[in-house]
């Protein structure tokens, strides 16, 4: 009986591995299709063949968006490991805000250093621009994370991940009313719905209940709305301010606000060591790279086309948590979730072939 049980599970594990490889092969085939389509005029998104903007080229857009979501997905296991190394308890929300504040402040300062090294033109900071950057940092970095951490303290991580995915819906709905070239259509609605189902599937288990509280699930949904609205506001700000400098300022301002809130609420830095410091620097690097790339993508492309990739974040988070933290990932639901998310992304970003 034991040998039969072992053989059955070995067969299931092998089947899952083959399925993952098959899905990766399909992704490569779709990438080749996008490389071909990138040379075809795309009137739907107002992207011209004569455009020299790097971040309007379809292969670059897809690669950069996936890289951003992969980096944000890697934050899941990294933050879990960070809490252990910095000796921060799961219910110690103030110290978690201090940790997040340090992460974003360091990320902002690293970007300031990069701007100096690249010798970018000095940013002419007027009171108007300073108000814009302060509002962006206070909402996209500070307010969003405050409500997310509050919600996470009153709900499960699984439900928080699902509720946080509503950010994509908020983004495409807001963009519909703000931008004339980013209207909702059946394809976008179907793509967002299919992608969201992938997020639900990757987080699904028998303990998923349907309870709802304003301090728990409600706070996470509000955080998702704040992130969606501030991202669109950031798209507007980036039209007059270099995205890299904009990101450096908003991360520095937002991180500083989180630090103040965390310390005032009774949080502390925790255990400082070489390993914990290296992990903090990695989290800061991924934040600076991902937020800068994301700002550039939003500046040059329709909001709905970019935000759909956010559905990949919890999928990457689950897979990377299994890889680095030893959590189980060889489950059918992860493969099905990845298929759903990739299908949703394809539906939203695909282009019509024109003769």
GIPE-V215218 format. One record per residue. N is the residue number from 1. OMEGA is omega in degrees with one decimal (NA if undefined). NEAR is the number of other ideal C-beta (glycine too) atoms within 12 Angstrom. D_FIRST is the distance of its C-alpha to the first C-alpha in Angstrom with 1 decimal. Layout:
# GIPE-V215218
n: <N:N>
omega: <OMEGA:OMEGA>
near: <NEAR:NEAR>
d_first: <D_FIRST:D_FIRST>
This chain:
# GIPE-V215218
n: <1:2:3:4:5:6:7:8:9:10:11:12:13:14:15:16:17:18:19:20:21:22:23:24:25:26:27:28:29:30:31:32:33:34:35:36:37:38:39:40:41:42:43:44:45:46:47:48:49:50:51:52:53:54:55:56:57:58:59:60:61:62:63:64:65:66:67:68:69:70:71:72:73:74:75:76:77:78:79:80:81:82:83:84:85:86:87:88:89:90:91:92:93:94:95:96:97:98:99:100:101:102:103:104:105:106:107:108:109:110:111:112:113:114:115:116:117:118:119:120:121:122:123:124:125:126:127:128:129:130:131:132:133:134:135:136:137:138:139:140:141:142:143:144:145:146:147:148:149:150:151:152:153:154:155:156:157:158:159:160:161:162:163:164:165:166:167:168:169:170:171:172:173:174:175:176:177:178:179:180:181:182:183:184:185:186:187:188:189:190:191:192:193:194:195:196:197:198:199:200:201:202:203:204:205:206:207:208:209:210:211:212:213:214:215:216:217:218:219:220:221:222:223:224:225:226:227:228:229:230:231:232:233:234:235:236:237:238:239:240:241:242:243:244:245:246:247:248:249:250:251:252:253:254:255:256:257:258:259:260:261:262:263:264:265:266:267:268:269:270:271:272:273:274:275:276:277:278:279:280:281:282:283:284:285:286:287:288:289:290:291:292:293:294:295:296:297:298:299:300:301:302:303:304:305:306:307:308:309:310:311:312:313:314:315:316:317:318:319:320:321:322:323:324:325:326:327:328:329:330:331:332:333:334:335:336:337:338:339:340:341:342:343:344:345:346:347:348:349:350:351:352:353:354:355>
omega: <180.0:179.7:177.6:179.4:179.5:-179.7:179.6:-177.9:175.2:178.9:179.0:179.9:178.5:179.3:178.7:179.7:178.0:179.8:177.5:178.9:178.9:179.9:177.6:177.3:178.5:178.8:178.0:177.9:177.5:178.7:177.2:177.7:178.7:177.9:177.3:-176.3:-178.3:178.6:179.7:179.7:-177.4:-178.3:-176.5:-177.8:175.6:178.6:-175.8:176.9:-177.2:-178.4:179.1:-179.3:-178.1:-173.4:169.7:178.4:-171.4:178.7:179.1:179.4:-176.9:-179.5:-179.1:179.6:177.9:177.9:178.5:-178.3:176.0:178.1:177.9:176.2:179.0:177.9:-179.8:179.4:-178.8:178.5:176.7:178.3:179.4:177.8:179.2:-176.9:-179.7:177.8:178.0:-177.5:-177.0:-178.5:-179.3:-176.4:179.2:179.2:176.0:176.5:175.9:179.0:178.8:178.9:177.6:-179.9:-175.3:177.3:177.7:178.4:179.1:-179.9:176.0:178.5:176.2:178.7:178.8:178.4:178.9:-178.7:179.7:179.2:174.9:177.7:-179.3:-178.8:178.5:-175.5:172.1:178.3:-179.9:179.5:178.7:176.3:177.9:-177.9:178.5:178.1:179.7:179.6:-178.9:-178.4:-173.7:-178.2:-171.9:-173.6:-178.9:-178.3:177.6:-179.0:178.5:-179.6:176.3:179.1:-179.0:179.1:-176.6:175.5:-179.4:177.5:179.6:-179.7:178.2:179.0:-179.8:-179.7:-179.0:179.3:177.6:177.3:179.8:178.0:178.5:-177.9:-176.5:178.2:178.4:-179.9:179.3:-177.1:-176.2:-174.4:-179.1:-178.8:-177.2:-177.8:174.4:172.5:-176.5:-178.4:178.9:-179.6:178.9:-179.6:178.9:-179.9:179.6:178.3:178.9:177.0:176.6:177.7:178.3:-177.4:-176.9:-179.8:-171.7:165.1:-173.0:-177.5:-179.7:-179.4:-175.5:179.8:-178.4:175.5:-179.9:-179.1:179.9:-178.6:180.0:179.7:179.2:178.4:177.6:176.9:178.3:178.4:178.6:179.5:179.5:-178.0:-179.0:177.1:177.3:175.6:177.2:176.2:178.5:-179.0:-177.0:177.4:-179.1:179.1:178.0:-176.2:-179.7:178.6:176.7:-179.9:179.1:-179.6:-175.0:177.0:179.2:-180.0:-179.7:177.6:179.0:178.8:178.5:177.9:-179.9:179.5:-179.3:-179.2:179.2:-178.8:176.9:179.6:175.2:-174.5:-178.6:-175.6:179.1:178.1:179.4:-177.3:-179.9:179.2:178.2:179.2:177.9:178.8:177.9:178.0:177.8:178.8:-178.8:178.0:-177.8:-179.8:-175.4:-178.1:178.4:178.5:-178.6:178.2:178.0:179.0:179.8:-179.1:-171.1:-174.6:175.1:-177.4:-177.0:-179.4:-177.1:-172.5:178.3:-179.6:179.4:178.3:178.8:-173.5:179.4:177.6:176.2:179.2:178.8:-178.1:-179.0:175.3:176.9:-177.9:-173.2:-178.0:177.1:177.9:-176.8:177.2:-178.0:178.7:-178.6:-176.5:179.1:177.9:179.5:179.1:179.8:177.7:-179.9:-178.2:179.2:177.8:178.1:178.3:180.0:-178.4:-177.0:-171.8:-175.2:178.0:177.3:177.1:-179.9:178.3:NA>
near: <7:8:9:10:11:12:13:14:15:15:14:18:19:15:18:24:18:16:22:25:15:17:26:19:14:20:25:15:16:25:25:15:22:29:20:15:27:26:17:22:20:28:13:25:31:19:29:15:16:8:19:11:19:20:30:29:26:36:23:25:40:37:23:31:36:35:26:36:40:25:33:36:35:34:38:36:29:35:36:26:27:38:29:21:24:33:20:32:18:17:14:24:31:29:31:37:42:37:45:42:42:38:41:45:37:33:43:40:27:32:38:29:19:23:27:17:11:15:8:20:12:11:25:13:17:12:10:14:23:20:17:30:36:27:28:43:38:31:32:45:44:37:32:40:44:35:33:39:40:31:36:32:26:25:31:23:30:28:33:33:40:37:39:42:45:35:43:45:35:33:43:40:27:29:35:23:16:23:24:10:19:30:21:25:18:12:26:33:23:23:34:42:28:29:44:39:27:41:44:29:33:40:33:25:18:7:12:22:16:9:15:18:20:16:20:27:33:24:32:39:32:29:36:39:31:35:42:36:30:38:41:37:33:41:36:25:34:33:19:20:31:27:33:34:34:45:45:40:43:48:48:39:35:43:43:30:34:42:33:21:30:34:20:16:21:14:27:24:25:26:21:20:16:11:17:26:21:19:33:39:22:28:40:37:29:38:44:37:29:35:44:40:35:45:42:33:41:43:33:32:41:35:43:43:41:43:46:48:45:47:52:39:43:41:44:40:40:38:34:31:28:22:20:23:22:12:19:17:28:23:25:20:28:35:31:25:38:37:29:34:44:36:31:40:41:31:28:44:40:27:27:14:13:11:5>
d_first: <0.0:3.8:5.5:5.1:6.1:8.6:9.9:10.5:12.5:14.2:15.3:16.6:18.4:19.9:21.1:22.7:24.5:25.8:27.0:28.8:30.5:31.6:33.1:34.9:36.3:37.6:39.3:41.1:42.3:43.6:45.3:47.1:48.2:49.6:51.4:53.1:53.9:55.4:58.4:59.1:61.5:59.8:62.4:59.9:59.5:63.0:61.9:64.5:64.1:67.1:65.4:65.0:62.8:59.6:57.6:58.4:56.7:53.5:51.3:52.6:52.1:48.4:47.7:49.5:47.9:44.4:45.3:46.7:43.5:41.4:43.6:43.5:39.7:39.6:41.7:38.7:36.8:40.1:41.5:38.4:38.8:42.5:42.3:40.3:42.8:45.8:44.4:44.9:43.1:41.3:43.9:46.9:48.3:51.7:50.3:48.0:51.3:52.9:50.0:50.3:54.1:54.0:51.6:53.9:57.1:56.0:54.9:58.3:60.2:58.2:59.3:62.9:62.7:61.3:64.1:66.7:65.2:65.3:68.8:68.3:71.5:72.1:71.1:74.2:73.2:75.4:75.0:73.5:70.8:70.1:69.6:67.3:65.1:65.1:64.0:61.3:60.0:60.3:58.3:55.8:54.8:55.9:55.9:52.7:50.8:52.4:51.2:47.7:47.2:48.6:46.3:43.3:44.2:44.0:41.0:37.5:37.2:35.2:38.0:40.6:39.2:39.3:42.8:44.1:43.2:46.0:48.4:48.1:49.2:52.1:53.1:53.3:55.1:57.7:58.2:58.9:61.9:63.1:62.9:64.3:62.1:58.8:58.8:55.7:54.7:51.9:50.1:50.2:49.1:46.1:45.2:45.3:43.3:40.5:40.5:40.5:37.4:35.7:36.6:35.3:31.9:31.4:32.2:30.4:27.8:27.6:30.2:32.9:35.7:39.1:41.4:44.4:47.0:50.0:49.3:45.7:44.9:48.6:49.5:46.9:48.2:51.7:50.7:49.4:52.7:54.7:52.8:53.4:57.1:57.8:56.1:58.5:61.4:60.4:60.7:64.3:65.1:63.8:66.4:69.1:67.2:65.2:61.5:60.8:63.6:62.7:59.2:60.5:62.8:60.4:57.6:60.2:61.8:58.5:56.9:60.1:60.0:56.3:57.3:60.2:58.1:55.4:57.9:60.0:56.9:56.1:53.7:53.8:52.8:50.1:49.1:50.8:49.4:49.2:45.7:46.4:49.6:48.0:45.4:48.4:50.2:47.3:47.1:50.8:50.7:48.1:50.2:53.4:52.0:50.0:52.9:55.5:53.7:52.9:56.6:57.7:55.4:56.6:60.2:60.1:57.7:57.2:55.2:52.8:51.9:50.9:49.4:46.7:45.0:44.5:41.4:39.7:40.2:37.3:35.0:36.1:35.9:32.3:31.4:33.6:32.3:28.8:30.3:32.6:31.2:27.4:26.8:24.0:25.6:22.8:22.8:24.0:26.8:28.4:28.6:30.0:32.4:33.7:34.3:36.2:38.3:39.2:40.1:42.3:44.0:44.7:46.2:48.6:49.6:49.7:53.1:54.7:55.5:59.2:61.1>
